[in-house]
Amino acid sequence: MDRRCFLKIAALSSASAALLSPAPGAIARGIPAQDFPGGPLGKCYAPPNNPVILTTLTDLFKIGPGPSSSHTIAPLRIASNFRETVAALPAETLNQAQSIQAHLFGSLSATGRGHRTDRAILAGLMGQKPDTCDTALMDQLEDTQRSYTTQIGGKTFTVDQSTIVWDQVKHTYPFSNTLIMRLMGPDATVLFEREYYSPGGGFFQWKGQPAADRGQPVYPYGNMAAFKQLARDRQKNLDEILLENEKAILKVGDAEILAHLDQVLSTMENGVNQGLSEEGVLPGPFPVYRRAKRLYQSAQNASDGDGFMNRLSSYALAVSEGNAAGRLAVTAPTLGSAGTLPALVYLMKHQLKFSQDAMRQGLLAAGLVGFLCKNNASVAGAEVGCQGEIGVASAMAAAMLAHASGAPLDTTEIAATSALEHHLGMSCDPVGGFVLIPCIERNAFGAIKAYNAYLLAKNEIATQHWEDLDRVILAMLETGRALPAPFKEMGTAGLGVTMVNC
Ligand code: SF4
């Protein structure tokens, strides 16, 4: 179905939004305080007054090389931004320039080697962009003996491993993942520098960054309760709200947005296909073997139940293994969790036979859940642990399947809520700091839980359901804050410790 049909369906769906929505009053589903005297340690829930969400689908679903959104895609984007900024400097500054330095702090310094952070920075300085990145070049950049030349603003620079400075792991910058890029002149003078941060999900920002030239959303909301109220009051459906907001914030038309959605879907599908065809050992300091192809093949002769589980797991493993090998993947919401959503995408397209329009609509619902989690908690393992990566990915996938199946907004919310709720407390403890163990397998579990959450939600009576998405997101934030730092992506706790021999 073409773009016009997709938009028409979105518009028609809005006409039925009122019918699909629950009666007013079904928004707040907390347990009344009088049923629970005193509450837990005197604490209770007050509806949050979250700021209006300005994140777009383009921000959330970023395409780039693996294995890590915060440690690979963001550094590549940062280096690319620095390259463009340097190219625009006055000629007298550029004339004095001799070299470029990239200082890595915090988790970037601690685990950057395993996450190809150095290669990403070199690639970005050499003019590579994440979504069109030559992954073969990224493989070549492994050679630490080689130097490369690159033209920036008409000036030739040499970049190599001496460009990368593995700086302090403990620091006082406001973000754990800090990267300071410097343009160096004679006698080690700093001609220009920019202090960048990688807060997760492939996003980046820099100190003193001016506000982006963006528009305001047509339908402002800050949390799920406000979104549902908006849908009821304005008689709009999820697709329309997301699409209209995206256009208004980015100041683009339907064509650009739909092209991006299709690119995201095809990158996910390609990732599964490629991963199901590859075998052998993944790059890394210890041998982790690919399993996706073998699992997929075993599914062909398995019983219905086992076959379904094996296939869904194999799709998730295929993308996650590819991500670990540095293939292109989509942040959904991060690269560590890049296999969960594609597993459901592949299932929906190839087994459940959803149309392209339904897939797009599902992706919009996944986007909504990603926005809420990113803005009202975090999608960074370094901030809230793995619940913010695999947990959010699972919630996005559950919402995608529910919404694409034509479920009411309440059911879509319950599916997302259930998937996220049952990842609460999950720490981030990658062995050696590499996105291998437990990350790859965790994506398969995220996909399975997403499907189960969808089934539970589909059979739930919405008005009888207690948990709502806003409360569970808040619980994720609280839990993440309470998690000790070693359980947040440093690879210095949990499996990161017990899997390593003394
Ligand atoms: S354990 Fe989870 S949060 Fe940590 S790197 Fe792996 S996927 Fe990301």
Residues whose N, C-alpha, C, O or C-beta is under 5 A from the ligand:
A	BS01	SF4	G336 S337 G381 G385 C386 E389 S427 C428 D429 P430 C439
